[in-house]
Amino acid sequence: MTEVRPLVVATDETVLEEILRVAAVAGCEPECAPDLAAARVRWARAPLVVLDQAAVRAGPDLPRRGGVVLISKGAPEGDVWRHAYNSGADRIIALPDEESALAEEFADVLDGPAERAGRVIGVIGGSGGAGASVLAGAVALAADEDPGGGLLIDCDPLGGGVDLLLGLEKAEGRRWPEVRLTGRVSLPALLGDLPQHRHGGRGLPVLSCGRDGPGPTAEALSAVVAAGRRAGRAVVCDLPRGFGAEEAAVVADADLVVLVVPVESRACMAAKQVMRRLAAYTDRIGIVACGRSPVGFTAQETAALLGPPLLAFMAPERGLAVTVENGEFRLKNRGPLAKTAEIVLTAARREGGVAPR
């Protein structure tokens, strides 16, 4: 564990307390050394070194390395720049004004480098009752089988809570009303507080809206999505049809937005209204047509009416409604829902998501 902990070298006790407070907010527990001489053994292997000016002035010269931050009390001036150069610091962070920048440095260490950035997938219903939340849950479960894992985020405070869909309504853990974040987020620290849907020996973390209280703020939602992407997870966002500023940034950033549309004329008319709003933020949109048309309306005709490419037709799945109602959500092997989830994931993995219209 010591190899992954940042190293704080601070002689000024006031500065040390401020650094440790910021680290705690980021969910990080750094190692501490009172001076550079005491830090010599851990200097090279620490993923991040945070120095105060007093330590640099008094300490011996140590080998230059990357990942060094120098802390300045107030705006940097005078000999701060010389100390930064002598210590090999990559940047200077002024406290308390720039504490969010220091929190980001700690959060980056906790997240760790992912081999590949994760994908962001938005799922939105073209009409009421289209089954977008069910598909979002299925895509997240399928993504969680990948090495990077998945993360399901509920963006609809009026949807009743996606935790209810997954049978997690009584599970301990934070929901959006208890998560108020700004700036960079340490994903490992957050995931430890979320309920998880157990499946096949794995646990899908779920950040759900509550039965009461507010949904996510724009800043908090963007921060969590960005943290999931940095950590290499597939972030699946269950979006409300009437999305606002909170969700617009996610729509714009997503690798793929899936519009779920029943194959019937009234649903298509409703979906056209949703499409107009989506098109203002992204062209990475794909259609999943679902259900059965009473008049023979096809999935291809549905997609042609709306414009974006058809990703899949999802036929009704026997017994799905009962399992969802009983809180026993699971993917039936080779069932329509599981097949559609895999198609969506494949499309999102392509560079740029789907081909633009």
Disulfide bonds with the S-S distance in Angstrom:
none
